[in-house]
Amino acid sequence: MAKVSIGLRGWRFDEEEVFTDDGEFRALDSVPDDTRKRLIRLTYLQEKPCDACYLVHGESEKRRANGAEIVYGEPMEEVLLCSEHEADFLYWFREEGGKEAAGTETFRDEFHEWFLAGNRAPEGYGGLEHVDTDPDKLPTPPDPAELNRRLNENYEGERKRIDLKTGEITTVEEGEDAPSLGDVDLGRDYPTK
Ligand SMILES: [Zn+2]
């Protein structure tokens, strides 16, 4: 099965799980759970800054941070990186214990701590195995409003909603108001310096 990145490099999806034969996104409830979580998470992540840049510049200078181009780790514990900082992450992952933290709840924090302590990949550290892809050329994840609309178009009577943080799909009880997407707090917690 062909693999494809969507929105950001890093996470890879089985093309057939995500797209129909016509190249449209599949209906979300026909997408396997883990894939759906990542897909939904991506709609949120792709506008975010690189974690390392953010740590360097801080909240007040956030606009100086490069936009994320690459995502590593599991949804909710993911690390976002620009191409400039990818080598630092890979060095931490391979040589400084990052691999052991993979899949744990502290994965992201451990990288942040390592980076904040002033650690970096040695000059010229290579080891980028992927072929560099221009993120602008990757398929764009559908936007959250569009996901929500599509999720509901095939149901009569009951409404469904997506938790944009976890990717879970739940049914909204009759009479219960679904919170609008604008109300959902999607904040990522960044450590302060
Ligand atoms: Zn960066």
Boltz pocket constraint, residues with backbone or C-beta under 6 A from the ligand:
constraints:
  - pocket:
      binder: B
      contacts: [[A, 50], [A, 51], [A, 52], [A, 53], [A, 54], [A, 66], [A, 81], [A, 82], [A, 83], [A, 84], [A, 85]]
      max_distance: 6.0
